[in-house]
Amino acid sequence: MIKTKHRWLICFFVIVMALAVAIKFRDTTPQYIKECLSEEETVKRIRALEDDKVKEVYITINNSREPVQMLQIVETAGYNDIIKLRVQLDIQKQKLSDLKILSHQESDTYGAYAAEDWFMARFAQKNTSTDLRLTKIAARSEEEIVAVTGATITSQAVVDGVNAAFNVFRSYKEGIK
């Protein structure tokens, strides 16, 4: 017979182990990352690629265990405060597939326009191999982004954030994993 004291120890040990397993296997992926995944994809965080600007880096993997996309959370200095971006890159095409401002403190009259779809669309399908440049009048080349009128600093902050994401992507492609 097991003594009562030992039964309590065994129960305590089983509870502690169950909690450890639950903590280890709980899904800590933020919702703003989960919403970018298809049903066939899983996600893996790559902390080795993160830095002071690129706060989070994730790779999505399909059923065949191949990387599909890179998702990055980037923080960049806007006019008023930090702008938090989610940069979504297609690994095979090596292009920006989606860009979203998750949070900002820019003014409603100018800077907030940078979060609107018409400005975000200016970044669509940009090639990750070349840094983007801000222009004020008209884009003359593929890597130029036309600024929001009256919100040059905010526009530059978004371009800088995307360029930081592109640099991390290029490091990943070069084999720094």
N, CA, C and O of each residue as an XYZ file, in Angstrom:
708
protein
N       0.828     -1.191      0.000
C       0.000      0.000      0.000
C       0.869      1.250      0.000
O       1.899      1.312      0.671
N       0.435      2.234     -0.759
C       1.138      3.522     -0.795
C       0.605      4.368      0.343
O      -0.605      4.490      0.534
N       1.510      4.940      1.084
C       1.104      5.785      2.204
C       0.416      7.034      1.672
O       0.664      7.453      0.542
N      -0.446      7.625      2.484
C      -1.187      8.829      2.120
C      -0.238      9.945      1.702
O      -0.503     10.652      0.730
N       0.857     10.107      2.424
C       1.840     11.140      2.100
C       2.395     10.939      0.692
O       2.557     11.904     -0.055
N       2.681      9.713      0.335
C       3.233      9.416     -0.990
C       2.191      9.611     -2.081
O       2.523     10.038     -3.186
N       0.924      9.301     -1.779
C      -0.144      9.522     -2.757
C      -0.259     11.010     -3.092
O      -0.436     11.376     -4.254
N      -0.158     11.857     -2.084
C      -0.203     13.287     -2.313
C       0.973     13.746     -3.154
O       0.818     14.588     -4.039
N       2.124     13.209     -2.887
C       3.302     13.567     -3.686
C       3.135     13.133     -5.137
O       3.485     13.874     -6.056
N       2.604     11.940     -5.340
C       2.379     11.441     -6.699
C       1.351     12.320     -7.406
O       1.547     12.693     -8.563
N       0.252     12.654     -6.719
C      -0.762     13.540     -7.310
C      -0.161     14.893     -7.650
O      -0.406     15.425     -8.732
N       0.618     15.452     -6.745
C       1.262     16.741     -6.977
C       2.177     16.666     -8.192
O       2.164     17.559     -9.040
N       2.970     15.601     -8.279
C       3.886     15.421     -9.407
C       3.117     15.325    -10.723
O       3.515     15.940    -11.712
N       2.026     14.567    -10.749
C       1.218     14.405    -11.960
C       0.620     15.751    -12.376
O       0.600     16.072    -13.564
N       0.137     16.536    -11.422
C      -0.452     17.848    -11.733
C       0.609     18.788    -12.289
O       0.362     19.482    -13.275
N       1.784     18.819    -11.672
C       2.868     19.674    -12.142
C       3.281     19.277    -13.555
O       3.495     20.148    -14.398
N       3.396     18.010    -13.823
C       3.781     17.547    -15.169
C       2.705     17.904    -16.196
O       3.027     18.310    -17.312
N       1.442     17.756    -15.830
C       0.356     18.106    -16.748
C       0.379     19.603    -17.061
O       0.175     19.999    -18.208
N       0.621     20.424    -16.061
C       0.727     21.867    -16.300
C       1.920     22.201    -17.180
O       1.823     23.062    -18.055
N       3.038     21.534    -16.960
C       4.234     21.778    -17.781
C       3.958     21.427    -19.235
O       4.357     22.170    -20.132
N       3.290     20.322    -19.484
C       2.952     19.918    -20.853
C       1.988     20.921    -21.472
O       2.147     21.306    -22.631
N       0.987     21.346    -20.703
C       0.011     22.316    -21.219
C       0.686     23.636    -21.574
O       0.373     24.235    -22.602
N       1.599     24.085    -20.741
C       2.308     25.341    -21.015
C       3.195     25.201    -22.244
O       3.253     26.106    -23.077
N       3.880     24.081    -22.361
C       4.783     23.872    -23.487
C       4.027     23.851    -24.816
O       4.522     24.375    -25.814
N       2.860     23.262    -24.840
C       2.145     23.067    -26.095
C       1.016     24.066    -26.337
O       0.283     23.935    -27.318
N       0.865     25.046    -25.474
C      -0.187     26.029    -25.723
C       0.237     26.918    -26.889
O       1.420     27.167    -27.117
N      -0.739     27.367    -27.589
C      -0.483     28.194    -28.764
C      -0.360     29.649    -28.326
O      -1.331     30.251    -27.867
N       0.830     30.204    -28.470
C       1.068     31.591    -28.078
C       1.154     32.519    -29.290
O       1.551     33.677    -29.161
N       0.787     32.017    -30.450
C       0.841     32.830    -31.666
C      -0.201     33.938    -31.586
O      -1.379     33.657    -31.365
N       0.211     35.191    -31.762
C      -0.750     36.310    -31.686
C      -1.802     36.227    -32.793
O      -1.547     35.682    -33.866
N      -2.980     36.774    -32.516
C      -4.083     36.756    -33.472
C      -3.710     37.457    -34.777
O      -4.125     37.019    -35.850
N      -2.925     38.550    -34.700
C      -2.558     39.276    -35.909
C      -1.635     38.462    -36.813
O      -1.422     38.834    -37.967
N      -1.089     37.367    -36.312
C      -0.321     36.434    -37.138
C      -1.234     35.308    -37.612
O      -1.200     34.938    -38.786
N      -2.044     34.765    -36.718
C      -2.954     33.672    -37.064
C      -3.870     34.028    -38.231
O      -4.181     33.176    -39.062
N      -4.302     35.290    -38.293
C      -5.241     35.672    -39.348
C      -4.620     35.649    -40.739
O      -5.338     35.771    -41.731
N      -3.313     35.495    -40.832
C      -2.627     35.423    -42.127
C      -2.409     33.976    -42.591
O      -1.929     33.751    -43.702
N      -2.753     33.014    -41.763
C      -2.473     31.613    -42.072
C      -3.631     30.961    -42.805
O      -4.797     31.257    -42.541
N      -3.295     30.071    -43.727
C      -4.322     29.223    -44.320
C      -4.460     27.992    -43.425
O      -3.649     27.786    -42.521
N      -5.475     27.184    -43.672
C      -5.703     25.989    -42.849
C      -4.565     24.983    -42.951
O      -4.335     24.214    -42.017
N      -3.861     24.978    -44.056
C      -2.781     24.016    -44.271
C      -1.452     24.468    -43.672
O      -0.494     23.696    -43.643
N      -1.385     25.687    -43.203
C      -0.106     26.229    -42.740
C       0.037     26.171    -41.224
O      -0.923     26.330    -40.471
N       1.278     25.936    -40.812
C       1.659     26.091    -39.418
C       2.666     27.230    -39.368
O       3.178     27.659    -40.403
N       2.947     27.713    -38.179
C       3.826     28.866    -38.053
C       4.937     28.568    -37.062
O       4.748     27.864    -36.070
N       6.106     29.131    -37.364
C       7.272     28.976    -36.504
C       7.903     30.350    -36.318
O       8.127     31.074    -37.288
N       8.187     30.705    -35.073
C       8.839     31.988    -34.806
C      10.344     31.815    -34.934
O      10.908     30.829    -34.459
N      11.000     32.796    -35.589
C      12.449     32.783    -35.797
C      13.053     33.954    -35.017
O      13.261     35.032    -35.575
N      13.329     33.746    -33.753
C      13.832     34.819    -32.886
C      15.236     35.293    -33.291
O      15.604     36.439    -33.030
N      16.003     34.426    -33.915
C      17.379     34.788    -34.298
C      17.414     35.937    -35.303
O      18.433     36.620    -35.410
N      16.336     36.166    -36.037
C      16.286     37.239    -37.030
C      15.722     38.548    -36.474
O      15.739     39.568    -37.163
N      15.231     38.529    -35.257
C      14.612     39.715    -34.673
C      15.673     40.701    -34.178
O      16.768     40.313    -33.770
N      15.313     41.986    -34.227
C      16.241     43.013    -33.759
C      15.462     44.172    -33.142
O      14.289     44.016    -32.803
N      16.097     45.326    -32.994
C      15.442     46.451    -32.328
C      14.282     47.032    -33.127
O      13.410     47.678    -32.545
N      14.244     46.828    -34.420
C      13.154     47.335    -35.255
C      12.172     46.223    -35.640
O      10.956     46.411    -35.591
N      12.710     45.080    -36.018
C      11.881     43.931    -36.385
C      11.691     43.104    -35.118
O      12.566     42.335    -34.721
N      10.532     43.280    -34.495
C      10.269     42.726    -33.164
C       9.871     41.259    -33.185
O      10.151     40.528    -32.235
N       9.217     40.819    -34.266
C       8.776     39.432    -34.372
C       8.956     38.966    -35.809
O       8.664     39.701    -36.752
N       9.441     37.732    -35.968
C       9.596     37.134    -37.291
C       9.012     35.721    -37.235
O       9.364     34.922    -36.368
N       8.117     35.434    -38.173
C       7.479     34.123    -38.269
C       7.614     33.602    -39.690
O       7.577     34.367    -40.653
N       7.769     32.293    -39.805
C       7.748     31.614    -41.097
C       6.541     30.682    -41.083
O       6.344     29.928    -40.130
N       5.735     30.735    -42.143
C       4.646     29.769    -42.253
C       5.121     28.609    -43.112
O       5.876     28.786    -44.069
N       4.663     27.423    -42.749
C       5.110     26.188    -43.394
C       3.871     25.423    -43.845
O       2.908     25.293    -43.089
N       3.894     24.918    -45.079
C       2.752     24.167    -45.595
C       2.837     22.689    -45.195
O       3.758     22.283    -44.487
N       1.863     21.888    -45.658
C       1.819     20.458    -45.324
C       3.043     19.700    -45.820
O       3.406     18.675    -45.243
N       3.679     20.182    -46.871
C       4.875     19.536    -47.422
C       6.145     19.976    -46.696
O       7.253     19.641    -47.113
N       5.977     20.726    -45.612
C       7.097     21.218    -44.790
C       7.957     22.250    -45.516
O       9.135     22.414    -45.199
N       7.367     22.944    -46.488
C       8.078     23.986    -47.224
C       7.672     25.359    -46.693
O       6.498     25.574    -46.391
N       8.614     26.285    -46.573
C       8.255     27.641    -46.139
C       7.418     28.349    -47.208
O       7.720     28.266    -48.399
N       6.378     29.035    -46.777
C       5.454     29.702    -47.699
C       5.587     31.215    -47.607
O       5.755     31.895    -48.619
N       5.511     31.733    -46.392
C       5.568     33.175    -46.233
C       6.319     33.544    -44.958
O       6.448     32.750    -44.026
N       6.805     34.771    -44.957
C       7.438     35.329    -43.771
C       6.556     36.483    -43.303
O       6.188     37.362    -44.082
N       6.229     36.458    -42.016
C       5.445     37.511    -41.394
C       6.335     38.209    -40.383
O       6.978     37.566    -39.553
N       6.366     39.533    -40.462
C       7.203     40.300    -39.549
C       6.393     41.408    -38.900
O       5.554     42.047    -39.536
N       6.663     41.620    -37.622
C       6.097     42.751    -36.907
C       7.231     43.744    -36.726
O       8.247     43.453    -36.094
N       7.031     44.920    -37.294
C       8.075     45.944    -37.323
C       7.570     47.184    -36.596
O       6.422     47.593    -36.768
N       8.441     47.776    -35.783
C       8.117     49.046    -35.132
C       9.071     50.111    -35.671
O      10.289     49.932    -35.691
N       8.486     51.210    -36.102
C       9.253     52.290    -36.702
C       8.756     53.630    -36.160
O       7.584     53.761    -35.806
N       9.639     54.618    -36.095
C       9.286     55.909    -35.509
C       8.527     56.773    -36.508
O       9.061     57.159    -37.548
N       7.268     57.070    -36.175
C       6.456     57.963    -36.986
C       6.607     59.398    -36.522
O       7.543     59.724    -35.791
N       5.692     60.256    -36.942
C       5.743     61.674    -36.564
C       5.446     61.851    -35.075
O       6.146     62.588    -34.381
N       4.405     61.174    -34.588
C       3.996     61.315    -33.184
C       4.556     60.237    -32.274
O       4.909     60.515    -31.128
N       4.640     59.021    -32.765
C       5.036     57.902    -31.910
C       5.348     56.698    -32.803
O       5.500     56.827    -34.018
N       5.438     55.559    -32.184
C       5.773     54.321    -32.888
C       4.621     53.875    -33.783
O       3.454     53.928    -33.393
N       4.970     53.437    -34.990
C       4.024     52.823    -35.917
C       4.369     51.336    -35.936
O       5.515     50.951    -36.169
N       3.353     50.508    -35.687
C       3.545     49.054    -35.669
C       2.967     48.467    -36.957
O       1.777     48.608    -37.238
N       3.829     47.807    -37.731
C       3.456     47.242    -39.029
C       3.479     45.728    -38.999
O       4.262     45.119    -38.270
N       2.607     45.124    -39.805
C       2.731     43.694    -40.106
C       3.092     43.603    -41.585
O       2.324     44.019    -42.453
N       4.273     43.051    -41.856
C       4.768     42.922    -43.228
C       4.714     41.444    -43.596
O       5.305     40.601    -42.921
N       4.001     41.143    -44.670
C       3.799     39.761    -45.114
C       4.510     39.581    -46.448
O       4.216     40.279    -47.419
N       5.452     38.634    -46.487
C       6.281     38.424    -47.677
C       6.095     37.014    -48.213
O       6.097     36.046    -47.453
N       5.935     36.906    -49.517
C       5.851     35.615    -50.190
C       7.275     35.102    -50.393
O       8.065     35.732    -51.096
N       7.604     33.975    -49.787
C       8.974     33.469    -49.832
C       9.368     33.013    -51.235
O      10.492     33.270    -51.668
N       8.476     32.349    -51.947
C       8.806     31.850    -53.288
C       8.943     32.985    -54.303
O       9.899     33.014    -55.078
N       8.003     33.905    -54.298
C       8.032     35.014    -55.251
C       8.996     36.121    -54.824
O       9.391     36.952    -55.642
N       9.373     36.132    -53.543
C      10.240     37.152    -52.966
C       9.654     38.552    -53.166
O      10.333     39.488    -53.588
N       8.358     38.648    -52.841
C       7.637     39.908    -52.982
C       6.788     40.175    -51.740
O       6.417     39.260    -51.006
N       6.497     41.445    -51.534
C       5.610     41.834    -50.450
C       4.181     41.479    -50.861
O       3.691     41.950    -51.887
N       3.520     40.653    -50.064
C       2.168     40.239    -50.420
C       1.103     41.011    -49.656
O      -0.031     41.117    -50.123
N       1.446     41.556    -48.482
C       0.473     42.356    -47.741
C       1.207     43.221    -46.723
O       2.243     42.835    -46.182
N       0.652     44.378    -46.481
C       1.198     45.318    -45.500
C       0.030     45.918    -44.743
O      -0.957     46.355    -45.335
N       0.160     45.932    -43.417
C      -0.912     46.470    -42.592
C      -0.309     47.231    -41.411
O       0.633     46.767    -40.770
N      -0.867     48.397    -41.143
C      -0.486     49.124    -39.934
C      -1.375     48.615    -38.811
O      -2.595     48.773    -38.851
N      -0.751     47.998    -37.804
C      -1.502     47.444    -36.683
C      -1.860     48.506    -35.654
O      -2.928     48.456    -35.044
N      -0.953     49.477    -35.463
C      -1.247     50.562    -34.528
C      -0.379     51.774    -34.860
O       0.718     51.650    -35.405
N      -0.905     52.946    -34.515
C      -0.172     54.200    -34.722
C      -0.823     55.288    -33.892
O      -1.941     55.129    -33.403
N      -0.122     56.384    -33.741
C      -0.628     57.563    -33.028
C      -0.550     58.794    -33.931
O      -0.476     59.919    -33.436
N      -0.564     58.593    -35.227
C      -0.440     59.705    -36.170
C      -1.741     60.519    -36.193
O      -2.802     60.029    -35.808
N      -1.635     61.754    -36.646
C      -2.797     62.651    -36.652
C      -3.869     62.155    -37.618
O      -3.562     61.590    -38.667
N      -5.124     62.373    -37.249
C      -6.244     61.963    -38.112
C      -6.272     62.751    -39.413
O      -6.774     62.259    -40.423
N      -5.739     63.968    -39.400
C      -5.829     64.834    -40.575
C      -4.800     64.519    -41.655
O      -5.040     64.798    -42.830
N      -3.654     63.940    -41.278
C      -2.636     63.629    -42.291
C      -2.064     62.221    -42.131
O      -2.261     61.359    -42.987
N      -1.365     62.003    -41.043
C      -0.625     60.762    -40.853
C      -1.460     59.496    -40.886
O      -0.997     58.455    -41.353
N      -2.689     59.579    -40.394
C      -3.544     58.391    -40.368
C      -3.882     57.886    -41.767
O      -4.251     56.723    -41.930
N      -3.762     58.740    -42.770
C      -4.029     58.304    -44.144
C      -3.071     57.197    -44.577
O      -3.388     56.412    -45.471
N      -1.913     57.136    -43.952
C      -0.944     56.092    -44.301
C      -1.479     54.694    -44.006
O      -1.014     53.724    -44.604
N      -2.438     54.573    -43.104
C      -3.006     53.265    -42.753
C      -4.120     52.839    -43.717
O      -4.611     51.712    -43.641
N      -4.508     53.719    -44.600
C      -5.619     53.400    -45.506
C      -5.162     52.522    -46.666
O      -3.995     52.525    -47.057
N      -6.113     51.777    -47.198
C      -5.823     50.801    -48.254
C      -5.136     51.414    -49.472
O      -4.241     50.795    -50.047
N      -5.537     52.612    -49.871
C      -4.952     53.215    -51.074
C      -3.464     53.477    -50.910
O      -2.719     53.393    -51.886
N      -3.010     53.796    -49.694
C      -1.574     53.983    -49.485
C      -0.875     52.633    -49.345
O       0.202     52.431    -49.908
N      -1.472     51.723    -48.610
C      -0.876     50.382    -48.444
C      -0.715     49.683    -49.803
O       0.238     48.933    -50.011
N      -1.645     49.933    -50.713
C      -1.596     49.309    -52.044
C      -0.353     49.725    -52.828
O       0.054     49.017    -53.749
N       0.245     50.837    -52.488
C       1.453     51.300    -53.179
C       2.642     50.359    -52.942
O       3.624     50.382    -53.684
N       2.536     49.537    -51.900
C       3.615     48.611    -51.552
C       3.399     47.208    -52.140
O       4.297     46.368    -52.083
N       2.227     46.962    -52.695
C       1.855     45.624    -53.163
C       2.841     45.084    -54.192
O       3.217     45.767    -55.144
N       3.239     43.862    -53.973
C       4.097     43.104    -54.893
C       5.477     43.731    -55.114
O       6.121     43.458    -56.127
N       5.927     44.555    -54.191
C       7.282     45.111    -54.311
C       8.291     43.997    -54.080
O       8.102     43.136    -53.220
N       9.351     44.025    -54.848
C      10.394     43.018    -54.777
C      11.251     43.230    -53.533
O      11.645     44.356    -53.230
N      11.535     42.158    -52.823
C      12.299     42.239    -51.572
C      13.794     42.453    -51.798
O      14.524     42.716    -50.843
N      14.258     42.346    -53.026
C      15.695     42.435    -53.292
C      16.237     43.858    -53.261
O      17.448     44.058    -53.172
N      15.341     44.856    -53.333
C      15.774     46.255    -53.399
C      15.025     47.078    -52.355
O      13.811     46.942    -52.198
N      15.754     47.929    -51.648
C      15.110     48.840    -50.707
C      14.232     49.835    -51.452
O      14.520     50.214    -52.588
N      13.158     50.251    -50.791
C      12.235     51.225    -51.366
C      12.704     52.639    -51.030
O      13.426     52.855    -50.057
N      12.277     53.598    -51.857
C      12.605     55.004    -51.637
C      11.309     55.809    -51.684
O      10.387     55.492    -52.436
N      11.262     56.847    -50.872
C      10.093     57.720    -50.850
C      10.279     58.853    -51.843
O      11.368     59.413    -51.972
N       9.204     59.180    -52.541
C       9.199     60.315    -53.452
C       7.944     61.131    -53.168
O       6.966     60.604    -52.638
N       7.968     62.404    -53.514
C       6.832     63.263    -53.173
C       5.858     63.493    -54.325
O       4.685     63.774    -54.079
N       6.300     63.384    -55.547
C       5.436     63.737    -56.671
C       4.906     62.502    -57.398
O       3.711     62.211    -57.343
N       5.779     61.788    -58.068
C       5.366     60.617    -58.838
C       6.483     59.581    -58.808
O       7.665     59.922    -58.810
N       6.095     58.331    -58.782
C       7.082     57.251    -58.799
C       7.607     57.087    -60.217
O       6.838     56.952    -61.168
N       8.938     57.102    -60.344
C       9.565     56.938    -61.658
C      10.187     55.564    -61.823
O      10.583     55.175    -62.922
N      10.269     54.836    -60.724
C      10.818     53.483    -60.793
C      10.028     52.573    -59.855
O       9.271     53.037    -59.003
N      10.218     51.298    -60.030
C       9.479     50.283    -59.270
C       9.702     50.400    -57.764
O       8.802     50.084    -56.985
N      10.874     50.844    -57.347
C      11.160     50.901    -55.907
C      10.781     52.233    -55.252
O      11.100     52.448    -54.083
N      10.123     53.110    -55.963
C       9.699     54.383    -55.383
C       8.245     54.301    -54.897
O       7.376     53.715    -55.543
N       8.025     54.912    -53.736
C       6.700     54.991    -53.128
C       6.349     56.468    -52.994
O       7.127     57.245    -52.440
N       5.194     56.854    -53.495
C       4.759     58.243    -53.394
C       4.198     58.481    -51.983
O       3.340     57.734    -51.512
N       4.694     59.524    -51.325
C       4.300     59.859    -49.955
C       2.865     60.359    -49.884
O       2.316     60.857    -50.866
N       2.274     60.221    -48.715
C       0.980     60.851    -48.440
C       1.247     62.353    -48.319
O       2.117     62.766    -47.551
N       0.516     63.160    -49.060
C       0.705     64.610    -49.021
C       0.472     65.120    -47.601
O      -0.561     64.846    -46.991
N       1.447     65.863    -47.087
C       1.346     66.408    -45.742
C       1.770     65.443    -44.645
O       1.738     65.789    -43.464
N       2.163     64.248    -45.026
C       2.561     63.236    -44.032
C       3.854     62.550    -44.468
O       3.952     61.323    -44.480
N       4.836     63.364    -44.825
C       6.103     62.825    -45.318
C       6.816     61.986    -44.255
O       7.352     60.922    -44.563
N       6.823     62.454    -43.023
C       7.533     61.717    -41.961
C       6.860     60.373    -41.715
O       7.540     59.358    -41.564
N       5.545     60.356    -41.675
C       4.808     59.102    -41.496
C       5.056     58.172    -42.676
O       5.305     56.981    -42.486
N       4.992     58.700    -43.879
C       5.237     57.888    -45.076
C       6.641     57.309    -45.063
O       6.836     56.142    -45.400
N       7.623     58.120    -44.674
C       9.010     57.650    -44.602
C       9.151     56.562    -43.537
O       9.905     55.607    -43.722
N       8.439     56.700    -42.440
C       8.486     55.692    -41.377
C       7.989     54.341    -41.891
O       8.568     53.303    -41.572
N       6.933     54.353    -42.673
C       6.408     53.100    -43.225
C       7.420     52.506    -44.206
O       7.678     51.303    -44.170
N       7.990     53.328    -45.073
C       9.016     52.853    -46.017
C      10.204     52.273    -45.246
O      10.715     51.212    -45.603
N      10.645     52.965    -44.191
C      11.768     52.471    -43.380
C      11.437     51.131    -42.739
O      12.289     50.245    -42.680
N      10.213     50.977    -42.263
C       9.788     49.707    -41.664
C       9.784     48.574    -42.670
O      10.236     47.468    -42.373
N       9.277     48.846    -43.855
C       9.269     47.821    -44.908
C      10.702     47.469    -45.304
O      11.015     46.295    -45.504
N      11.562     48.456    -45.419
C      12.967     48.185    -45.756
C      13.642     47.336    -44.680
O      14.448     46.463    -45.001
N      13.327     47.581    -43.409
C      13.871     46.753    -42.322
C      13.408     45.304    -42.486
O      14.180     44.368    -42.277
N      12.151     45.132    -42.859
C      11.615     43.789    -43.096
C      12.304     43.130    -44.298
O      12.625     41.942    -44.259
N      12.525     43.897    -45.348
C      13.225     43.366    -46.523
C      14.638     42.912    -46.158
O      15.098     41.873    -46.630
N      15.323     43.684    -45.323
C      16.684     43.309    -44.906
C      16.692     42.000    -44.135
O      17.572     41.163    -44.337
N      15.723     41.819    -43.256
C      15.620     40.564    -42.509
C      15.327     39.410    -43.470
O      15.894     38.326    -43.339
N      14.452     39.647    -44.419
C      14.128     38.614    -45.408
C      15.366     38.217    -46.215
O      15.608     37.033    -46.449
N      16.140     39.206    -46.633
C      17.349     38.905    -47.400
C      18.353     38.100    -46.552
O      19.011     37.197    -47.068
N      18.467     38.420    -45.282
C      19.339     37.644    -44.385
C      18.842     36.200    -44.295
O      19.643     35.266    -44.319
N      17.546     36.019    -44.193
C      16.946     34.680    -44.156
C      17.270     33.918    -45.446
O      17.681     32.759    -45.402
N      17.083     34.569    -46.574
C      17.336     33.913    -47.862
C      18.821     33.555    -48.046
O      19.148     32.591    -48.738
N      19.693     34.320    -47.436
C      21.139     34.036    -47.529
C      21.552     32.884    -46.614
O      22.700     32.440    -46.638
N      20.609     32.408    -45.814
C      20.908     31.247    -44.983
C      21.140     31.531    -43.526
O      21.503     30.628    -42.771
N      20.940     32.771    -43.109
C      21.073     33.097    -41.688
C      19.730     32.794    -41.043
O      18.822     33.626    -41.052
N      19.612     31.588    -40.480
C      18.321     31.147    -39.927
C      18.428     30.927    -38.447
O      17.446     30.555    -37.806
